């Protein structure tokens, strides 16, 4: 159950990142990369707070990021 909650919260974090990235579409690439690392750090901290295991946290964060990335790529290729 902890993995499920962490995954949902991290998917919300990635959605927030996409929204903030959309709001800052005219920013330089460096600032977008820095913003990604801030959101990545936030996802790691929240996942570690819930699961209390670094190994599980890294696995769930990588899984949620790849799931969200694939969904985001699929939607952008479909034109939605």
N, C-alpha and C positions, 0 to 999 in steps of 0.2 A: 504494500500500500504506500510505503514511503517513496518508492521509485516512481509510482504513478503520480503522486502529488508533486514530486520534484520535476518530473517531466512536464506536467501541465504548467507549473509556474515558469519553467524555462521556456516553454513555447510562448507564454505570454511576454516574457522578456524579449524574445526574438521578434515578436509582433511589434512590440514597442520600439525596438531598434529599426525595423522597417519603416514605421511611421515617422520616427525622428529623421531617418535618412531621406525620406520623401520630403519632409519639411526643409531640409538643408540641401536641396538638390544642386545649388549653385556653389557649394563649398568646395574647397580643394580636396584632392584625394587623400592627402596626409591627414586631414582632420576627420575624414570619414573612417580611415583606418584606426586612428586613435579612439574614435567613438566606438568602433567595433570592439576594441580591446577593453574599453570600460564596461560595455554590456557583457562581454565574455567573462570578465572578472566578477561582475554582479551575479551572473548565472552560476559560476563556480561557488561563490560565497553562499548563495541561497541553497544550492544543492548540498553543500557540505553541512550547512546548518541543519538541514532536514535529515540527511542520511548518516551523518557522523562517520563517513568512510571516504577517504581520498580516492581510492580505487573505484568505488561505485560512483562517486561524484563525477570523476573524469569520464567514465563510461557513459553515464546518463547524459552528461553535457554534450559529448560527441554524438550520441544517438539523437538527442533532441535537435542539435544543430544540423545534422545531416537530414533528418526528417523534415525540418522546417525549410532547409535549403532546397530539397527536392520538391516539396510542395510549392515553394515560391517560384522555382524554375518552371515547373509544370504549368502553373497559372500564367506566368508571363509568356510562355510559348503558345498557350491557347488564346492569348489576347484578352484575358479577363482583367 
